[in-house]
Amino acid sequence: MTEKEIRLLWESERKIYEAWADFIKTKITDQLIIALPELDVNYFLKLPVQPRSKELKSLVDKALFRNKTYANPYRDITDKVGMRFVVLLSSDIRIIENVIQNIDDWEISKDRDFEDERRARPMEFAYQSLHYILRSAKEFQYLGVTIPASTPCEVQIRTLLQHAHSELTHDTIYKPKKTASPEVNRTIAKSMALIEATDDFFLLAMQDLNNASQTERNAMNVLSQLYLEKVGLKPETEKSNLLILDSYKDKLTRDLANQINTFINEKDYIPARIAQRAESQHLFRQPTILLMYLFVSLTPADAKETWPLTPDELRPIFLDLGISFDNN
């Protein structure tokens, strides 16, 4: 195959590969939103996902000038288009992997798996990433483009630390024009070992934090569902909720849902008040507002004393309940 033949093929097919990559990005992102309803996917993904197609010069270089044993130098290159999903922890990688494996629009082959490589070479610390090749399962139309069956796209999944390591070393160490010195390779191996250890510590810290905050997270789920049901609005879940929940942690009982349901049944005007105030007041768009109405009703003095924000934000709740704010 000649350089001219590769150029003509790429000029005619590039839009196909780019459409296929856009489809993959959209499909995975949409499924992540479903899989992680409690998280902002843009926060979960530490870098924007940007599908990229190869420049013609890179494609020609890889096909013809890198001593690759391709049967078909153009068709056999599977990363003509690709993208990276970058997350915080190695455990997050498996969340994306699970999404990929449960979508029927493509056929999957795994090019690299850093955990498999660790098990095969436990004493070696080297470049790490999870690489998939996703091929369209059938021909279909997307964005006005016909995507043939078996069109490939490379998807890489990395942690933020793995990504930093790769950006620093991949083109200079693992794709060298000259062999790197033993000293450089040793330094790179030490940095990879440090990255693995750091990820392990992060995972342990995250487990401890999750265990410590389980009560607050359970309460947040209960309050969010009740807010949607009672107020009829989708609640916001800003960080101020965590501050409020932490302040009243000792009052978060397993019977919280029943307590709030009973309270709302007795004071059925409260959801309308919350909805009215939510139009202009941030606090009333947060699910913990239900908690505060309940606590102010039960123990107004204690609720006021424990309140972690400014008094003016709590005052409207006292007013709605007909309780004096200044005398508590």
N, C-alpha and C positions, 0 to 999 in steps of 0.2 A: 504494500500500500504506500502511496506517495503522499507527500505533504499537501499537494494540491487536492487530492482525493479527500483527505481528512478535512481540509478547509471547506470544501463544497458540502460535505456531509454535515459538518457542524453548523454552517450557515443555514442549512435547510431544516435542521432538527433542534437547534438550540431552544427555540420557544416551546417545543414539546417538553424538553427536560425541565425548563423553568416552570411550566404549568404543573407538571407532576410534583415538583418540589413544593410549590405553593399549596397544592392539594394536601400533601403529607403534613406540612406545617399546620395548616388549618385543622385537619382531622385530629392530629395529636393534641393540639392546644385545646380544641373543643372537648375532647375526652378527658383531659386533665381537669378542666373546669368541673366536669361531672364527678370525677374521682376525688377531687379536693374541694368540696363545697364550702368548707370552713376557711379556705385560704384564697388569697389573691394570687392567681397564677403568675401575674407579672412580678410578684414578690418571690414566689417559689422558684421561678426561672431567673437566675442571677444576671444573665445577659440577654438582650433581645435576640430572638431566633431569626436569623437572616439567611435564607437560602442563597447559595452562590453557585453560579455556573463557572466552569473553567474558562480562562482566557485561551484564545486559540493558540498562542505561543506555548502556554503550559501544556495544553493537550498534545500538540505536536512533539514537544520535548519528551513527554512521558511515553508517547506511542512509539517514537522512532529513535530516541537518543539516550535511553537509560538501560540498555541491555536487558530489556524485558522480553520474556519468551512468549509473547502474545501470538495466538493463532490468527487472530484478527486484531490488529493494533488499535482499531477504532472501537469495535463492538465489545472487546474484552475489558476495556477500561470502565469500571463501575462507579467511579466517583466524578463523572463529568458534571454532575451537580450534587450538592450536598448541603448539610446544615449541622449545627451543633446545638445541643441542649445542655446548658451549664447550670448546675444546681449546687447547693451548699455542701451536702453530705453524701457519702457513698450510699447510704440507705435510700436517699432520694432518687438515685440512679435507677433502682429497681422499681420505683413507682412508674417512671416513664417506660421502662422496659415492659412492665406488665400491660400498660396501655397499648404499646406497639404490638404485643403478641396477641391482643384480643380484638384486633381490627381485621376485618376480612377483605379489605380492599387491596391488600398486597400479599405477596409471598416473601418470606423472610429468610435471609441467611445471615449468620453471625460471622463477621470477619475477625473480631477480636473481643475478648472478654478478660478484663484485668484480673478478675478473681480466679478464673481458670489458669491464667498465666502465673499467678502467685502460687497456686497449688502445685503447678508443674515445676516451678523453679523457686522454691521458698527462700533460697539464699540470695536471690538476685533482686535488685531494686532498679527497675527500668521504667520506660515510658508506659503510661497507663491510660486507657480509655476503653469505652465500650463502643464497638463499631458494628452497625447493621447495614446490610444492603437490602433495600425494600424495592421489590419489582411489582409493577402494576399487575394485578391478578387477571385483568381482562382489558380489552380495548374499551375506552369510554370517552365521552366529551366533558371537558372542563374549561370554563372561561373561553368558550369558543374554539378550543384546541382539541384535536383528536389525539389522545394519548394511547399509543399501541400497547398491547399486552407485553409484559416483561421489560418495560422501560425501567432502568435502575436509578436509584438515588441512594447516596451514602448518608447515614444518620449517625452522628457521634454523640455520645452522652458522657459528660465529664463532671467532676466536681470543680469548684472554682479553683482549688489548689492544683488539681491535675491540669486544668486549663492554663494556669500561670506557668507551670512547669513546661507544658508543651509549647507554649508561645515562645518561651526562652530558648528551648533546646531542639525542637523537632527538626527544623530545617538545617541547623548547624551541626547537630550531633548525629541524628538518626538518618539524615539524608545528606551525608557529607560528600564533598568533592575530594577531600583528603580525610584520612583516618585521624580522628581526634586522638590527642596524646593520652596516655594512661592516667596522667594527673587530672586532666579535664574529665575523663570518664569517671574517675573515682569521685570527684567533686559532685558531678551530676547524680551519681548513684547515692551519695550521702544526702543530697537534697531530696531525692525521691523517698528515701527511708524516713526522713523528717516529715515529709508530707503524709506518709502512711501513718506515722505515729500521731501526728496532729489530728488527722481524721478520726483515729481511734479515740483520742481524748475528747474530741468534739462530740462523738456519738455517746460516750459515757456521760458527758455533761448534759447532753440533750435528754437522755433517759432520766437522769436525776431531776432535771427541771420539769419534765413532763409528769413524773411521779409526784413532785411537790405541788404542782398546779392542777392536779386532777380534779379536785373539788371545784375550783373556780371554772375550769373548762366544762365540767358537767353542768354547773349552774348557768353558764353562758349559753349552752345549747338549749336548756329548758327555757330560759328567758327569751331567747331569739324566737323560738317556736311560739311561745305564748304571745309575744308582741305581734307577730304576724297574724295569729288567730284573733286576738282581742282588739288590737288597734286597727288591723286591716292594712297596715303598711309594711313594706320590707324594711327591717331594722338595719341600721348602720352598726358596724362593729369596730369602732375606733378604739385606740389604746386607753382612752379614759375609762372604758368599761372595766379593764383589768385593774386599774387603780381603785375603782369603787369596790369591785369584788374582793380585792385583797384587804381593803379596809374593814369589810364586814364579813370576813371569811368565817369567823366563829358562829355566825348566824345562818350559814348556808346549809340547811338541813336537807335530808333526802326527801322530805315532804314538801319541798319548796313549791312544786307545781300545784299541789292541792291547796297550800296556803294562799297562793295568788289567785287561784280559781275561786276559792271561797270569798276572798276579799273583793274581787271584781263583781261577784254575784251580789254582794251586799252593797257595793257602791258602783252601780252599773253606769254611772255617768263618767267615770274616770277615763275609759278608753277614748271617748269623744274629746275630753279635755287634752289628753296627750296628743291626739291627732291634730287638734287645733293649734296647740303650742309648737308642734313639730314643724309647722310651716316656717317658723322664724327662729326657733331655738334649738341649737345643736343637741343639747342634752336630751331633749324629748324625742330625738330620733334614735337614741341608743336603747337597747333592750333592758339595761339596768335601771331605767326609769321606773319600771314596774316594781323592782325590788325596793326602790326608795319610797314609793307610795305606800307599800306594805309596811316597811320599817317605821316610817314617820307616823303612820296610823297606830302601830302597836306601841312604840317607845319613842315618842318625839324628842325627848331630851337627849337620849342616848344616840339617836340617829343624827341629831344636830352636832353633838360633841364629836362623833366619829367621822363626820363628813370630811373628805379629803380635798374638796375644791372650795371655791369661794362661797360665802353665805348667800350672796344674791342668786346663785344658781339653785339653791335649795329652797329659798323663800316661796316660789310659786307653788311648790308641792304642799307646803303648810297651808297656803291660802286656799288651794283647791279642796283641802280636807277640812277647812274651817277650824284650823288649829293655830293658835297664836305663835308666831315665830319668835318674837322678842321675849316672851314669858317662858320659854323652854330652854 
